[in-house]
Amino acid sequence: MSRPLFQFKGGVHPPGHKAESTTRPIHAAPLPKKLVIPLRQHIGNPAKPVVTVGDHVRKGQIIGEADGYISTAVHASSSGVVTAIDLQPVPHVSGLADLCITIETDGRDEWIVREPLDLGAPPAGLRMRLRDLGITGLGGAVFPSAVKLDPGAAQVCPTLIINGGECEPWITCDDVLMRHHADEILQGVAVMRQLLGSSEILVGIEDNKPEAIAAMRAAAATRDFAVEVVAVPARYPAGGAKQLIETLTGKQVPSGKLSTDIGIQVFNVGTARAIARAACHGEPLISRLVTVTGHVLRPQNFEVLIGTPIHTLITLAGERDGSTGVLMGGPMMGVSMPNLDVPVVKATNCVLVKSRELFPPLPKALPCIRCTRCAEACPAELQPQELFRFAKAGDFGRAQEYHLFDCIECGCCSYVCPSHIPLVDFYRYAKSEIWAREKEKRASDLARERHEFRQFRIEREKKEKAEKLAAKAQAKRADLAAGGEAQAPAASDADAKKALIAAALARAQARKDEIAPKNIDNLSPDVRHEIEEIEARRAKIRELARQPLESEEKNS
């Protein structure tokens, strides 16, 4: 009995262009001479570098450790020497540079010592091992998998969905991965199932991928737990997490909530395979499948080391004259590359080379005619024309009231707009402005709190000092008031001091007596004679001293 499917609102049917890159087998891209590895390849805090310039690193070695809970490590994709830790261009629509670690490869490709994960370890420890192995989502959002594998207070997530939809045109890396590595994908699913405590495992694949569906069903038949592989109608964006959840279960994720709030978690097939490689072989995430297609001679999928320059892949696929730009990702949600020296990162699922024939330039944007086609196509059930109006006017508060952040930036609204307005660009602009203002507000609030605490501390210190001075003054007044009563104790203290002095003098005299000879007869004759002479001289001196005194008394 086939599983009943549900239909999400909106969506479009752009030309697929899938067959161009699925006719060739997977090829491993060669080891480049230089790898540029960004420390920010995931949502959350970027990794912190733990190597220095001049260090020799081996393949799979941690070069950037996770910084906080929502973060993950990054690793050396091959062995070599760290030649720079600085700002380098990265694949981002802004074209801004970010902190990267550059490795000059030595050609030996030497691995670190690897050990499979202990799947019997406590779940929290196992999740942290996956974090330290750099495992992130490979479906677009690049969210740290260790966080998504935490079921939270419920301790269980009943439904686990593996996303093999890959609905965006031109991209085929997930399709090819399922065809060739279905067993490894389900090995990773077993680890996810263990950590989440899921009892229902669903694999959603668009029905335009029959070979992938067959391969996954054959692999599922060999597992010791139930896995249901479901073919879903091919319609963009059926591969979006919320849309796939609704298609398979009929449930909608409430606005502002997570899928785990309704007992469902979604992972990409590439993430499942990365978890399998980590669990079974101790391999960190240092490579991924990338589709290179569009205006090239040999469109195909490559297994690529993270940090490989994008121009290397275009050269491998056969560069052609007449290209008009390069997208990372597909034509609906991809971002233009600032230059071709930027490296492949964990989010790089496709390198799409454009040309005028494949992607003719859009006509000049015209004013909105309020046709509401964008609202009909929106899979998030928003009102794109209103969001566009608020974003253009800078009324970001109203845009938030119309659930701007529920927009998944799928591009359906721009695709159907007869006025050719780049609607998604306006939504991205509005989101960035709101984030920037919230960041400024947090910084302002923090500065105000620090100032208020400083003022509180200063007032507290003044109060404490005043209290101490008052206590001292009160004690002094009490001493003056009790002056008469204090004289008797003072006198007794003086008598005690005199007694101590007398006792000290007595002890000194006793020591002197002990040192002086007690019996002169025991001394030698020479010593006795010398003593007698000294005593005689003293007696004579005393006699001479008395004579003047006696004469004065007689004269008087």
VMD Tcl script that draws the C-alpha trace (Angstrom):
set ca {
  {0.00 0.00 0.00}
  {1.52 3.32 -1.09}
  {1.83 6.15 1.39}
  {-0.76 8.95 0.98}
  {0.88 12.21 -0.07}
  {-0.18 15.79 0.52}
  {0.29 18.92 -1.57}
  {1.87 22.12 -0.40}
  {0.65 25.45 -1.70}
  {2.42 27.25 -4.53}
  {5.53 26.11 -6.35}
  {6.68 26.28 -9.98}
  {7.95 23.92 -12.70}
  {11.15 25.38 -14.21}
  {13.11 23.30 -16.77}
  {15.14 20.67 -14.94}
  {18.38 20.38 -16.94}
  {19.29 17.34 -14.83}
  {20.34 14.92 -17.56}
  {23.33 17.02 -18.64}
  {25.42 16.05 -15.58}
  {24.18 12.54 -14.74}
  {25.54 10.66 -17.77}
  {29.13 10.60 -16.48}
  {30.49 8.77 -13.41}
  {31.79 10.53 -10.32}
  {35.37 11.73 -10.72}
  {37.73 12.73 -7.91}
  {39.10 16.22 -8.44}
  {42.92 16.26 -8.30}
  {44.81 17.56 -5.29}
  {45.43 21.30 -5.79}
  {48.74 22.94 -4.94}
  {47.01 25.31 -2.54}
  {43.96 24.89 -0.32}
  {42.15 27.89 1.16}
  {39.92 26.74 4.01}
  {37.52 29.32 5.52}
  {36.87 29.15 9.26}
  {33.24 30.19 8.71}
  {31.57 27.37 6.77}
  {28.47 26.86 8.88}
  {25.69 28.67 10.69}
  {26.77 29.92 14.12}
  {30.17 30.95 15.43}
  {33.14 30.47 13.09}
  {35.84 28.03 14.13}
  {38.90 29.30 16.05}
  {42.30 28.60 14.47}
  {44.49 26.17 16.44}
  {47.49 26.18 14.10}
  {50.07 28.82 13.25}
  {51.91 29.80 10.10}
  {54.70 27.33 9.41}
  {52.98 24.35 11.02}
  {52.96 21.08 9.10}
  {49.50 19.53 9.12}
  {48.19 16.16 8.01}
  {44.99 15.27 6.20}
  {42.04 15.30 8.57}
  {43.83 17.29 11.30}
  {41.79 19.94 13.15}
  {42.98 23.40 12.13}
  {40.00 25.29 13.60}
  {38.11 24.15 16.69}
  {34.42 24.71 17.38}
  {33.68 27.94 19.24}
  {30.57 27.32 21.30}
  {27.55 25.07 21.03}
  {26.36 26.23 17.60}
  {29.67 25.80 15.84}
  {31.79 23.04 14.36}
  {35.42 22.27 13.63}
  {37.23 22.60 10.30}
  {40.06 20.35 9.16}
  {43.00 20.19 6.79}
  {41.78 18.63 3.54}
  {45.28 17.33 2.77}
  {48.78 17.31 4.25}
  {51.07 20.28 3.84}
  {52.34 23.48 5.45}
  {50.22 26.36 6.75}
  {51.41 29.40 4.83}
  {48.85 32.03 5.89}
  {46.02 32.74 8.32}
  {44.42 35.86 6.93}
  {41.46 37.37 5.11}
  {40.74 35.76 1.75}
  {37.82 36.02 -0.74}
  {35.09 33.49 0.05}
  {32.03 32.31 -1.90}
  {29.49 34.81 -0.62}
  {27.14 37.17 -2.42}
  {28.67 40.14 -0.60}
  {32.09 39.56 -2.12}
  {33.68 40.32 1.27}
  {36.75 38.48 2.54}
  {36.76 36.26 5.62}
  {39.37 34.60 7.82}
  {40.88 31.57 6.11}
  {43.77 29.15 6.60}
  {45.94 28.56 3.52}
  {47.78 25.24 3.14}
  {50.49 24.56 0.57}
  {49.99 20.86 -0.11}
  {53.00 18.53 -0.11}
  {51.53 15.98 -2.53}
  {51.74 13.10 -0.03}
  {48.12 13.37 1.16}
  {49.06 11.80 4.52}
  {46.16 11.05 6.86}
  {46.06 11.44 10.62}
  {45.34 8.32 12.69}
  {41.60 7.66 12.44}
  {39.37 5.68 14.75}
  {35.69 4.73 14.25}
  {33.24 6.28 16.68}
  {32.13 4.34 19.74}
  {28.42 4.10 19.01}
  {27.84 2.77 22.52}
  {29.04 6.05 24.05}
  {26.54 8.42 25.71}
  {24.55 10.43 23.13}
  {25.93 13.79 24.29}
  {29.52 12.59 23.88}
  {28.76 11.10 20.47}
  {27.24 14.38 19.28}
  {30.32 16.29 20.41}
  {32.53 13.87 18.48}
  {30.49 14.62 15.36}
  {30.92 18.33 16.06}
  {34.70 17.87 16.33}
  {34.65 15.96 13.03}
  {33.11 18.98 11.33}
  {29.78 17.37 10.36}
  {27.27 19.94 9.09}
  {24.20 19.90 6.91}
  {25.08 19.62 3.22}
  {21.69 20.57 1.85}
  {22.12 24.34 1.85}
  {21.68 25.73 5.38}
  {24.96 24.17 6.64}
  {23.60 23.88 10.19}
  {25.86 22.01 12.67}
  {24.54 18.44 12.75}
  {25.41 17.92 16.42}
  {22.76 20.50 17.33}
  {20.10 19.02 15.02}
  {20.77 15.54 16.45}
  {19.82 16.70 19.94}
  {16.15 15.79 20.54}
  {15.96 18.26 23.41}
  {13.79 17.94 26.48}
  {11.49 15.43 24.76}
  {14.45 13.00 24.52}
  {12.98 11.59 21.33}
  {12.07 12.78 17.83}
  {9.52 10.28 16.45}
  {9.93 10.98 12.70}
  {13.21 11.25 10.81}
  {13.03 12.44 7.19}
  {15.96 12.06 4.80}
  {15.78 14.67 2.07}
  {16.68 13.40 -1.40}
  {14.37 15.82 -3.18}
  {17.03 17.97 -4.89}
  {14.35 20.01 -6.61}
  {16.42 22.92 -7.95}
  {17.29 22.82 -11.67}
  {20.76 21.77 -12.87}
  {21.92 20.29 -9.53}
  {22.42 16.49 -9.47}
  {24.99 15.78 -6.73}
  {22.38 14.23 -4.38}
  {20.90 12.16 -7.22}
  {24.32 10.73 -8.12}
  {25.18 10.21 -4.44}
  {22.04 8.10 -3.88}
  {22.76 6.04 -7.00}
  {26.31 5.16 -5.95}
  {26.38 5.33 -2.14}
  {22.92 4.28 -0.95}
  {24.34 1.82 1.62}
  {26.53 4.50 3.24}
  {23.59 6.90 3.38}
  {21.56 4.37 5.36}
  {24.52 3.64 7.65}
  {24.42 7.31 8.57}
  {20.64 7.11 8.99}
  {21.15 4.34 11.56}
  {23.34 6.67 13.65}
  {20.79 9.51 13.35}
  {17.99 7.14 14.35}
  {19.94 6.07 17.43}
  {20.62 9.64 18.60}
  {17.11 10.94 17.92}
  {15.20 7.88 19.06}
  {13.14 7.94 15.86}
  {10.69 5.15 15.12}
  {9.58 6.31 11.65}
  {12.20 6.77 8.90}
  {11.09 8.36 5.61}
  {13.24 9.07 2.55}
  {11.66 11.59 0.17}
  {12.94 11.62 -3.43}
  {11.42 13.45 -6.39}
  {9.92 11.09 -8.95}
  {12.23 12.38 -11.72}
  {15.08 10.35 -10.15}
  {14.06 6.72 -10.79}
  {17.59 5.31 -10.51}
  {18.13 6.94 -7.12}
  {14.76 5.68 -5.87}
  {15.60 2.12 -6.95}
  {19.05 2.22 -5.34}
  {17.71 3.55 -2.04}
  {14.91 0.97 -1.92}
  {17.36 -1.84 -2.57}
  {19.61 -0.62 0.25}
  {16.63 -0.13 2.60}
  {15.62 -3.78 2.12}
  {18.91 -4.87 3.72}
  {18.55 -2.83 6.90}
  {17.38 -4.20 10.24}
  {15.02 -1.25 10.76}
  {12.12 -0.02 8.66}
  {12.91 2.63 6.05}
  {10.22 3.88 3.68}
  {11.48 5.39 0.42}
  {8.78 7.64 -1.01}
  {8.64 9.15 -4.51}
  {7.21 12.67 -4.33}
  {5.96 14.78 -7.27}
  {8.66 16.84 -8.94}
  {7.78 20.45 -8.27}
  {10.03 23.24 -7.10}
  {10.59 23.69 -4.12}
  {9.46 20.21 -3.08}
  {12.93 19.65 -1.62}
  {12.54 22.43 0.93}
  {12.42 20.99 4.44}
  {9.01 22.43 5.36}
  {7.54 21.54 1.98}
  {8.84 17.95 2.17}
  {7.44 17.59 5.68}
  {4.02 18.71 4.48}
  {4.15 16.47 1.41}
  {5.04 13.34 3.39}
  {3.09 13.88 6.62}
  {0.48 16.55 5.95}
  {1.81 18.56 8.90}
  {2.84 22.20 8.68}
  {5.63 23.71 10.76}
  {4.09 26.70 12.59}
  {5.50 30.16 11.93}
  {8.48 30.86 14.14}
  {8.77 27.22 15.21}
  {11.14 24.35 14.38}
  {10.24 21.02 12.86}
  {11.27 19.32 16.11}
  {8.40 21.15 17.81}
  {6.07 18.83 15.91}
  {8.30 15.75 16.37}
  {10.07 15.76 12.99}
  {13.71 16.28 11.97}
  {15.06 16.54 8.40}
  {18.55 15.78 7.10}
  {20.06 15.85 3.62}
  {21.35 12.60 2.07}
  {24.84 14.10 1.86}
  {24.81 14.74 5.60}
  {23.80 11.13 6.23}
  {26.74 9.86 4.20}
  {29.15 12.22 6.02}
  {27.92 10.87 9.37}
  {28.48 7.32 8.11}
  {32.07 8.11 7.10}
  {32.65 9.68 10.52}
  {31.07 6.82 12.45}
  {32.59 3.90 10.52}
  {35.98 5.34 9.58}
  {36.60 8.33 11.84}
  {36.77 10.64 8.83}
  {36.06 14.34 9.28}
  {34.09 16.27 6.65}
  {36.86 17.39 4.28}
  {35.26 16.74 0.89}
  {31.89 16.65 -0.84}
  {30.21 15.97 -4.18}
  {29.87 19.05 -6.39}
  {27.93 19.34 -9.64}
  {29.78 21.35 -12.30}
  {27.38 22.15 -15.11}
  {25.98 24.80 -17.40}
  {28.24 26.37 -20.01}
  {31.04 23.76 -19.82}
  {32.16 21.00 -22.18}
  {31.73 18.03 -19.80}
  {29.05 18.62 -17.14}
  {29.53 16.10 -14.33}
  {29.91 15.53 -10.58}
  {33.25 15.66 -8.78}
  {34.36 14.52 -5.33}
  {36.13 17.71 -4.25}
  {38.36 18.56 -1.29}
  {37.15 21.53 0.76}
  {39.35 24.51 -0.09}
  {39.84 23.68 -3.79}
  {39.58 26.80 -6.01}
  {36.38 26.89 -8.06}
  {38.27 27.69 -11.27}
  {39.97 24.27 -10.93}
  {36.59 22.54 -11.26}
  {35.57 24.62 -14.27}
  {38.86 23.71 -15.96}
  {38.25 20.01 -15.25}
  {34.75 20.21 -16.73}
  {36.04 22.01 -19.82}
  {35.95 25.78 -19.86}
  {34.19 27.39 -22.81}
  {34.28 30.86 -24.26}
  {31.31 33.14 -23.79}
  {30.57 32.56 -20.10}
  {28.74 35.43 -18.40}
  {29.24 34.50 -14.76}
  {29.31 31.66 -12.26}
  {26.74 30.74 -9.60}
  {27.35 28.65 -6.52}
  {24.12 26.70 -6.36}
  {21.25 26.59 -8.82}
  {19.55 29.33 -10.84}
  {16.76 29.82 -8.27}
  {18.71 30.18 -5.01}
  {22.35 30.31 -6.12}
  {24.65 33.25 -5.45}
  {27.04 34.89 -7.88}
  {30.73 34.31 -7.25}
  {32.85 37.45 -6.81}
  {35.76 35.70 -8.57}
  {36.81 32.17 -9.49}
  {39.64 31.97 -6.94}
  {37.15 31.46 -4.10}
  {37.31 27.98 -2.57}
  {34.82 25.14 -2.45}
  {33.18 25.05 0.99}
  {30.79 22.66 2.72}
  {27.81 24.55 1.25}
  {29.03 24.20 -2.35}
  {26.64 21.75 -4.00}
  {26.87 23.13 -7.54}
  {29.06 25.33 -9.73}
  {26.82 26.65 -12.50}
  {28.53 28.46 -15.38}
  {26.18 30.89 -17.10}
  {26.01 32.06 -20.72}
  {23.69 34.34 -22.68}
  {22.13 31.34 -24.41}
  {21.35 29.45 -21.20}
  {20.59 32.48 -19.02}
  {19.58 35.46 -21.13}
  {19.69 38.78 -19.29}
  {16.44 39.77 -17.63}
  {14.52 42.74 -19.05}
  {14.48 45.95 -17.08}
  {12.29 45.74 -13.99}
  {8.91 47.44 -14.30}
  {6.56 48.69 -11.59}
  {4.50 46.09 -9.75}
  {1.08 45.64 -11.38}
  {-0.44 43.88 -8.31}
  {-1.27 40.75 -10.31}
  {-0.74 38.50 -7.23}
  {0.99 35.77 -9.24}
  {3.80 35.87 -6.69}
  {1.33 35.14 -3.88}
  {-0.07 32.18 -5.80}
  {3.42 30.73 -6.33}
  {4.73 31.33 -2.80}
  {5.15 27.96 -1.01}
  {5.36 29.71 2.38}
  {1.88 31.23 1.85}
  {3.13 34.81 2.22}
  {2.17 38.01 0.41}
  {5.32 38.80 -1.59}
  {3.95 41.97 -3.15}
  {3.36 43.49 0.30}
  {6.78 42.40 1.53}
  {8.33 44.01 -1.55}
  {6.47 47.28 -0.87}
  {7.58 47.42 2.76}
  {11.18 46.47 1.97}
  {11.44 49.09 -0.75}
  {10.01 51.76 1.57}
  {12.27 50.74 4.46}
  {9.26 49.86 6.62}
  {10.91 46.83 8.16}
  {8.54 46.65 11.11}
  {5.58 46.08 8.81}
  {7.61 43.55 6.83}
  {8.13 41.56 10.00}
  {4.43 41.75 10.76}
  {3.88 40.08 7.36}
  {6.23 37.23 8.41}
  {9.26 38.25 6.38}
  {11.44 35.67 8.13}
  {9.17 32.82 7.03}
  {10.41 33.50 3.48}
  {12.74 30.66 2.37}
  {14.12 32.75 -0.53}
  {13.20 30.03 -3.03}
  {12.77 32.54 -5.87}
  {9.34 31.32 -7.01}
  {7.94 34.85 -6.76}
  {10.72 36.33 -8.90}
  {10.35 33.48 -11.40}
  {6.66 34.21 -12.11}
  {6.78 38.03 -11.81}
  {5.68 39.57 -15.16}
  {7.39 42.83 -14.18}
  {10.74 41.01 -13.73}
  {11.24 42.47 -10.27}
  {14.09 40.77 -8.33}
  {11.81 40.25 -5.34}
  {14.12 37.94 -3.39}
  {16.87 40.56 -3.47}
  {14.56 42.99 -1.70}
  {13.69 40.38 0.95}
  {17.38 39.63 1.56}
  {18.06 43.34 1.88}
  {15.24 43.77 4.41}
  {16.43 40.80 6.47}
  {20.01 42.06 6.54}
  {18.87 45.52 7.64}
  {16.76 44.06 10.43}
  {19.65 41.87 11.61}
  {22.03 44.84 11.51}
  {19.64 47.01 13.53}
  {19.06 44.25 16.07}
  {22.83 43.85 16.41}
  {23.21 47.59 16.99}
  {20.39 47.51 19.52}
  {22.00 44.62 21.40}
  {25.31 46.51 21.44}
  {23.54 49.67 22.67}
  {21.66 47.73 25.35}
  {24.90 46.12 26.50}
  {26.65 49.51 26.67}
  {23.74 50.97 28.66}
  {23.78 48.01 31.07}
  {27.52 48.41 31.58}
  {27.12 52.16 32.25}
  {24.27 51.57 34.68}
  {26.25 48.91 36.52}
  {29.28 51.23 36.73}
  {27.12 53.98 38.22}
  {25.63 51.47 40.66}
  {29.13 50.28 41.64}
  {30.37 53.85 42.22}
  {27.35 54.68 44.40}
  {27.76 51.42 46.33}
  {31.45 52.16 47.02}
  {30.59 55.70 48.20}
  {27.94 54.32 50.54}
  {30.28 51.65 51.93}
  {33.03 54.25 52.52}
  {30.59 56.58 54.30}
  {29.38 53.73 56.50}
  {32.96 52.84 57.46}
  {33.77 56.45 58.36}
  {30.59 56.72 60.43}
  {31.46 53.52 62.28}
  {34.97 54.80 63.08}
  {33.60 58.14 64.34}
  {31.10 56.37 66.55}
  {33.82 54.12 68.01}
  {35.99 57.17 68.78}
  {33.13 58.95 70.54}
  {32.53 55.83 72.59}
  {36.21 55.72 73.63}
  {36.14 59.40 74.71}
  {32.98 58.84 76.71}
  {34.57 55.90 78.50}
  {37.88 57.78 79.17}
  {37.65 57.63 83.03}
  {36.94 53.97 83.05}
  {39.91 53.35 80.76}
  {42.52 54.97 83.16}
  {42.53 52.10 85.66}
  {43.23 49.51 82.99}
  {45.91 51.85 81.60}
  {47.63 52.02 85.05}
  {47.53 48.29 85.43}
  {49.07 48.01 81.99}
  {51.98 50.29 83.10}
  {52.61 48.15 86.23}
  {52.67 45.05 84.09}
  {55.25 46.63 81.78}
  {57.49 47.56 84.80}
  {57.26 44.01 86.10}
  {58.29 42.65 82.73}
  {61.31 45.02 82.63}
  {62.39 44.01 86.16}
  {62.12 40.33 85.27}
  {64.25 40.92 82.18}
  {66.96 42.68 84.23}
  {66.96 39.83 86.74}
  {67.44 37.30 83.98}
  {70.33 39.32 82.56}
  {72.06 39.53 85.97}
  {71.62 35.78 86.43}
  {73.30 35.11 83.10}
  {76.14 37.48 84.09}
  {76.63 35.65 87.39}
  {76.76 32.34 85.57}
  {79.50 33.65 83.29}
  {81.61 35.21 86.17}
  {83.99 32.78 87.99}
  {82.46 31.72 91.36}
  {85.70 30.43 93.07}
  {89.03 32.25 92.46}
  {90.98 29.40 94.01}
  {90.22 27.21 91.05}
  {92.07 29.60 88.69}
  {95.72 29.33 87.66}
  {98.32 31.37 89.66}
  {98.96 33.74 86.75}
  {95.27 34.55 86.37}
  {94.85 35.00 90.12}
  {97.85 37.37 90.20}
  {96.41 39.41 87.30}
  {93.02 39.67 89.01}
  {94.65 40.77 92.26}
  {96.56 43.51 90.42}
  {93.36 44.73 88.76}
  {91.55 44.83 92.08}
  {94.47 46.69 93.66}
  {94.41 49.34 90.91}
  {90.63 49.75 91.31}
  {91.06 50.16 95.09}
  {93.77 52.80 94.55}
  {91.55 54.68 92.09}
  {88.69 54.64 94.55}
  {91.01 55.90 97.31}
  {92.29 58.75 95.14}
  {88.73 59.65 94.26}
  {87.77 59.91 97.96}
  {90.70 62.19 98.98}
  {89.41 65.39 97.30}
  {85.99 64.84 98.77}
  {87.42 64.47 102.33}
  {89.56 67.65 101.97}
  {86.57 69.67 100.81}
  {84.57 68.47 103.82}
  {87.38 69.55 106.23}
  {87.69 72.99 104.64}
  {84.01 73.50 104.85}
}
mol new
graphics top color blue
foreach p $ca { graphics top sphere $p radius 0.5 }
foreach p [lrange $ca 0 end-1] q [lrange $ca 1 end] { graphics top cylinder $p $q radius 0.2 }
display resetview
